[in-house]
Amino acid sequence: MLYLKRLRMIGVGLGTQRHFEAVLGHIRAGRIKPLLAATYPLAELKRAQTDFLSKQFFGNLVVLPRAS
C-alpha cells in the first residue's frame, strides 16, 4: 500500500503489523501530520545537507526530487 501510493515511513523499528496499520489509519485520518522545518528542491541539496548538519531546526527537512 505504501509503495503503490508512493508513501514512505522512516524510523519505525518496533511494533507489529497491526500497530503499523493503526498508525497508517491515523495518518489517513489526518490525526498525525509531519512537522516540517523546511523543504528544498533537489537543486538545493547542498543547502539542505548544511542545514541538517547544523542541527538548528525542529522537525523534518525534506528534499523534493522534482517540482510537484
C-alpha atoms as an extended CHARMM CRD file, in Angstrom:
* protein
*
        68  EXT
         1         1  MET       CA              0.0000000000        0.0000000000        0.0000000000  PROA      1               0.0000000000
         2         2  LEU       CA              2.7910000000        2.4400000000        0.8750000000  PROA      2               0.0000000000
         3         3  TYR       CA              4.6100000000        1.5850000000       -2.3130000000  PROA      3               0.0000000000
         4         4  LEU       CA              1.5750000000        1.9980000000       -4.5480000000  PROA      4               0.0000000000
         5         5  LYS       CA              0.7040000000        5.3610000000       -3.0210000000  PROA      5               0.0000000000
         6         6  ARG       CA              4.3840000000        6.4150000000       -3.0970000000  PROA      6               0.0000000000
         7         7  LEU       CA              4.4280000000        6.9380000000        0.6810000000  PROA      7               0.0000000000
         8         8  ARG       CA              7.3540000000        6.2890000000        2.9740000000  PROA      8               0.0000000000
         9         9  MET       CA              7.5860000000        5.7270000000        6.6730000000  PROA      9               0.0000000000
        10        10  ILE       CA             11.0450000000        6.1500000000        8.1180000000  PROA      10              0.0000000000
        11        11  GLY       CA             12.1730000000        5.4880000000       11.6590000000  PROA      11              0.0000000000
        12        12  VAL       CA              9.7770000000        2.7400000000       12.6070000000  PROA      12              0.0000000000
        13        13  GLY       CA             11.6410000000       -0.1180000000       14.2110000000  PROA      13              0.0000000000
        14        14  LEU       CA              9.2220000000       -1.6350000000       16.6910000000  PROA      14              0.0000000000
        15        15  GLY       CA              5.6860000000       -2.8760000000       16.6420000000  PROA      15              0.0000000000
        16        16  THR       CA              3.5560000000       -5.4070000000       14.8770000000  PROA      16              0.0000000000
        17        17  GLN       CA              1.7530000000       -5.3010000000       11.5480000000  PROA      17              0.0000000000
        18        18  ARG       CA             -1.3880000000       -4.3560000000       13.4900000000  PROA      18              0.0000000000
        19        19  HSD       CA              0.3960000000       -1.4000000000       15.1030000000  PROA      19              0.0000000000
        20        20  PHE       CA              1.6740000000       -0.2900000000       11.7070000000  PROA      20              0.0000000000
        21        21  GLU       CA             -1.8280000000       -0.4420000000       10.2260000000  PROA      21              0.0000000000
        22        22  ALA       CA             -3.1560000000        1.5930000000       13.1590000000  PROA      22              0.0000000000
        23        23  VAL       CA             -0.5360000000        4.2920000000       12.5620000000  PROA      23              0.0000000000
        24        24  LEU       CA             -1.4410000000        4.3960000000        8.8680000000  PROA      24              0.0000000000
        25        25  GLY       CA             -5.0920000000        4.8330000000        9.8460000000  PROA      25              0.0000000000
        26        26  HSD       CA             -4.1750000000        7.8660000000       11.9570000000  PROA      26              0.0000000000
        27        27  ILE       CA             -2.1630000000        9.3380000000        9.0770000000  PROA      27              0.0000000000
        28        28  ARG       CA             -5.0060000000        8.8360000000        6.6030000000  PROA      28              0.0000000000
        29        29  ALA       CA             -7.4870000000       10.4140000000        9.0250000000  PROA      29              0.0000000000
        30        30  GLY       CA             -5.2360000000       13.4420000000        9.4300000000  PROA      30              0.0000000000
        31        31  ARG       CA             -4.6260000000       12.8730000000       13.1420000000  PROA      31              0.0000000000
        32        32  ILE       CA             -0.8660000000       12.5170000000       12.5940000000  PROA      32              0.0000000000
        33        33  LYS       CA              0.9270000000       15.0770000000       10.4520000000  PROA      33              0.0000000000
        34        34  PRO       CA              4.6520000000       15.5060000000        9.9490000000  PROA      34              0.0000000000
        35        35  LEU       CA              6.2720000000       18.5660000000       11.4260000000  PROA      35              0.0000000000
        36        36  LEU       CA              8.1970000000       20.1640000000        8.5720000000  PROA      36              0.0000000000
        37        37  ALA       CA             11.0260000000       22.5200000000        9.3860000000  PROA      37              0.0000000000
        38        38  ALA       CA             11.8400000000       23.1570000000        5.7180000000  PROA      38              0.0000000000
        39        39  THR       CA             11.5690000000       21.8010000000        2.1900000000  PROA      39              0.0000000000
        40        40  TYR       CA             14.2150000000       22.1020000000       -0.5100000000  PROA      40              0.0000000000
        41        41  PRO       CA             14.2020000000       21.4780000000       -4.2360000000  PROA      41              0.0000000000
        42        42  LEU       CA             16.7690000000       18.8890000000       -5.3060000000  PROA      42              0.0000000000
        43        43  ALA       CA             18.8860000000       21.6830000000       -6.7820000000  PROA      43              0.0000000000
        44        44  GLU       CA             19.4260000000       22.9400000000       -3.2070000000  PROA      44              0.0000000000
        45        45  LEU       CA             20.5630000000       19.5910000000       -1.7830000000  PROA      45              0.0000000000
        46        46  LYS       CA             23.8490000000       21.0340000000       -0.5510000000  PROA      46              0.0000000000
        47        47  ARG       CA             21.9910000000       23.6990000000        1.4500000000  PROA      47              0.0000000000
        48        48  ALA       CA             19.6660000000       21.0200000000        2.8730000000  PROA      48              0.0000000000
        49        49  GLN       CA             22.6800000000       18.9770000000        3.9820000000  PROA      49              0.0000000000
        50        50  THR       CA             24.3090000000       22.0330000000        5.5580000000  PROA      50              0.0000000000
        51        51  ASP       CA             21.1030000000       22.8730000000        7.4120000000  PROA      51              0.0000000000
        52        52  PHE       CA             20.7730000000       19.2570000000        8.5560000000  PROA      52              0.0000000000
        53        53  LEU       CA             24.3080000000       19.1930000000        9.9280000000  PROA      53              0.0000000000
        54        54  SER       CA             23.7440000000       22.4930000000       11.7600000000  PROA      54              0.0000000000
        55        55  LYS       CA             21.0490000000       20.8680000000       13.9410000000  PROA      55              0.0000000000
        56        56  GLN       CA             19.3910000000       24.2930000000       14.2510000000  PROA      56              0.0000000000
        57        57  PHE       CA             15.9010000000       23.1370000000       13.2800000000  PROA      57              0.0000000000
        58        58  PHE       CA             12.9260000000       21.3760000000       14.8470000000  PROA      58              0.0000000000
        59        59  GLY       CA             11.0160000000       18.9290000000       12.6750000000  PROA      59              0.0000000000
        60        60  ASN       CA             11.8390000000       17.2870000000        9.3740000000  PROA      60              0.0000000000
        61        61  LEU       CA             13.8510000000       18.5700000000        6.4540000000  PROA      61              0.0000000000
        62        62  VAL       CA             12.5080000000       17.3340000000        3.1260000000  PROA      62              0.0000000000
        63        63  VAL       CA             14.2520000000       17.3230000000       -0.2470000000  PROA      63              0.0000000000
        64        64  LEU       CA             11.8260000000       17.2340000000       -3.1590000000  PROA      64              0.0000000000
        65        65  PRO       CA             13.2120000000       15.2360000000       -6.1030000000  PROA      65              0.0000000000
        66        66  ARG       CA             11.2250000000       17.3290000000       -8.5810000000  PROA      66              0.0000000000
        67        67  ALA       CA              8.6640000000       20.0920000000       -8.6880000000  PROA      67              0.0000000000
        68        68  SER       CA              5.1980000000       18.9160000000       -7.6870000000  PROA      68              0.0000000000
